[in-house]
């Protein structure tokens, strides 16, 4: 019998065909595909690695003023920001976040903080 656990639960029709042929089972690839579809087994495709950062550009790189020193002694001295892209329906939108580093972030929205004020 073929041990599917050896392939950690991921096997495609071609790999399965080769394994079965080694064990002298005569079956076509199209039959294997049909059986896999019937029992709802699908091979996981390896995700393509996408390079999103261009480090070899000709533009000047700003100086690292913070230099991983996260202790801030004054309010309004250090600000941090981040951008992430989110796919919404058929388009990509970006979410921008900008925060003052000296304020503690307790995970609440700014509107919730305003209601807490006396």
Buried (B, 14 or more C-beta within 10 A) or exposed (E): EEEEEEBEEEBBBEEBBEBBEEEEEEEEEEEBBEEBEEEEBEBEEEEEEEEEEEEEEEEEEEEEEEEEEEEBEEEEEBEEEEEEEEEEEEEEEEEEEEEEBBEEEEEEEEEEEEEEEE
